[in-house]
Amino acid sequence: MSRDRQILKAGQMRAAEQALIDAGTSVDALMQVAGRGAAEWIWRMAGRHKVTVLCGPGNNGGDGYVIAEAIRERGGHAVVVAAAEPATDACRKARALFGGDVVETDSEAKGEVLVDCLFGTGLTRPLSQEHLALLTRLAEPHPRRVAVDMPSGVQSDSGMLLGEGLPAYDLTIALGAWKFAHFLMPSSARMGRLQRVPIGVDAVRGAALAVARPQLRAPAPDAHKYRRGLLAVVGGAMPGAAVLAGIAAQRAGAGYVKLFAESKRNVPADLVVDQGALSEVLADDRHTAVLVGPGLGRDATARERLAVALADGVPVVVDADALVLLAPRHLAGREASVIATPHEGELVALERAFDLDGAGTRPERALALAEASGMVVVAKGPDTVIAAPDGRLACAVRASSWLSTAGTGDVLAGVIASRLATGREGFDAACEGVWLHGEAARLCPPAFTAGQLAEAVPLALAACL
């Protein structure tokens, strides 16, 4: 597992740091590595403009003193505002090594960049009124803001904001490893760009991972359409959604996409339509995956088509209406993988269907559903989480907010199903599809449509070759 991608809870991070200390690295040395690494990114933003560093009493504050000294050594101007006297030995030593100015909390510190080192990972209660007032007062006159490890006032394991009126940041620098709050709403929306400073933390068994760019290959020289994967897309009452998913699937790697639909109206010429009975369509043993749900409807016919799709022996992606109709009986005895792609409302419906209480953080809810159902769960939204029945967990980096338009979920389902049809294992197909979907959105112009998003998928795919 890549150490660069792992996402740790606060307790896991403390244990990882303690392992480094037990192996002979001092707290002071770790603080120097973390603080000077963070200073590199801050220097890129600030240059020789004035930097104000807000330092708390703990080791996050100690990081701030190291940052300020590193900037001062480069010839920059860094002033520290001490919210409280240092309360740890490492913080006291870092302050003693700082050769610049430390000013009182009532000073009118102003500059180009504010660096928040008040509190970091592990905070579980709201900021005091005094600390909140200090943070917001300093944030206002600084046009750019940087959070070190975690914005003060954020719960690192859940991404929840511990109070109101917290400032937003242009850059957040994770120390050692990513934390869940870097990826989860509402905190991730306030963090700006994300960067990470490695400090030598080892890979942690069972850690979640950040979704990364897939490493893909072009088809083999002797490839043909069936060898690349045949995906069957099941249409329904609203055929446009299935067509859109099919178009996206064509562009995400599968060699052959076949749409089951009653009509060929408004279907591109290069998307094959089969108007036979669904059971007959799926009797073709050359197909390698099925997508069911986009535009399916929720009537008796839709229920029958869902049952037929899930009775098939190949991997299946279940999306949209099919998620609302899905019941535990549909999955009984299945061996091939099933990927579910619910948004929040559909996630709640699935939790009810599988008798889950919906408690916990978003990653915990996705894992609980995956374990209860046996499905890979892609809990999609502004903070997409992917969970597998075996406990694997991944979080996607915040994607373009322009994805908040009709049809983009159909595109995601098509892309994931396409990766599944190529032979990818369920969890890997889901992670690849989520990354390609987010990258395609990044490559699109503002206010793009779902159709434009589907057209951009090959450009995202090209970035992985």
C-alpha positions, 0 to 999 in steps of 0.5 A: 500500500502506498504511504503517500495515499493513506488516510488516517484517523487521529488515533492511527496518526498518533500511533504512527508518530509514536512508532517513529519515536519508538524507533529513535526519532525525537518529537523535536526532529519530527516537528522540524521535518513537518514544519520546514516541509510546510514552510516550503509550500507557504514560501511558494505562496508568500515569497517575501510578503509578510506572513502571520503565524497563529500558534497554539499551545500544543505541538501544532503550535510548535509546527508554527514556530518552526514554519516562522523560523524557516521563513525568517531564515530565507529572508522572509518576514514572519510574525508569530501571534501566540494564542497561549504559552507553549504547553508541550516540551517540543512547542517550548523548544520550537519557540526558543529556536524562533529568532523573530517577533512573538506578539500578543493576541491583541496586536494588530497583526496584518500581512499577506498570508495567515498561517493557522497553527492554532489546533490540528488533528484530534480536536473534538470540541469547539474553539473557545470564544476567545480563540474563535474571535482571535482566529476570525479577527486575524483571518479578515485582514489577510487575503490568503490563508493556510491551514497546517495539518487541519483548519482549527475547529474541524473534527479530523475523523468526520469532517464536521465543523466544530462551531460556526463562523470558522474561516475558509482557507486557500491551502491546507497542508497535511502533515505525515498523512491525509486525514478524513476531513481533507476529503469529507464535507463540510470541512473539505469545502473550506480547505482550498488546495491540498498538499501533503508533507511526508514525515516518514510515517510507515504504511498502516495496515487497514488504512483508507486510501485516497483515490489516485490516477489509474495506471492503464494500458492501451489495448493489446496489439491483437485486441478485438472488441469482445476481448476488451469487454462487452457491457450490456446497459439495461434501458427503461422508462426514461431511455435518455439516461441509459443512452447517456450512460452507454455513451460514457461507457463507450469512452471509458475502455470497454470494447463493445457497449450494447443497449437494451431498449425498446426503441432506437430513437435518439440513439447514436449510430455507434451505440448498438441497440438490442430490442429483444427480450432482456433474458435473451440479450443476457444469454449472450455469454460474451458479455462481461458486465451489466449496468442497470438503473439509469432511466429504469423506472420503478414499475413492475417492468423495472422490477422484472428487469432488475431481477433478470440483471442480478440473476445474471452471472457477470458483475453488475453495476446498480444505479439510480432507480434500481437502487431504490428497488434493490432488496437483499433477496436480489443478492442472495447467492450471487458470486459475481461482484455488484457495485452500487452507486447511491447518492445520499437519498439512495444511500438512506434507502439502501440502509433501510433495505438492509436494516442499517441505522445509518449512524456514523461518518460517511465512510463508516456508513458506506463500509457498513452497507458494503459489509451487510450487502456484499456490494462495493458501495460508491457513496457519490456526492461532493465527498465520494467514498468507496467501500468494499465488503472486505473492509477496503475504503477509499475517498476521492479528492473533491471534484468540480462543483459543476458536476451538480447538474442532471445526468452526471451520475449516469455518466459515472455509472457508465464509466464504472461499468465500462471499467468493470466490463474490461475485467477490473475487480469491483473495488478497483473498477469503482476507484478508476471510474470515480477518478476518470469521472472527476478528471473529465469534469476538471477538463470540461469548461464551466457549466458543462452538460452531462453530454459534454462530460461524457465526451471528455472521458477519453481525455481523462483516460489518455492521462492514465496511459 
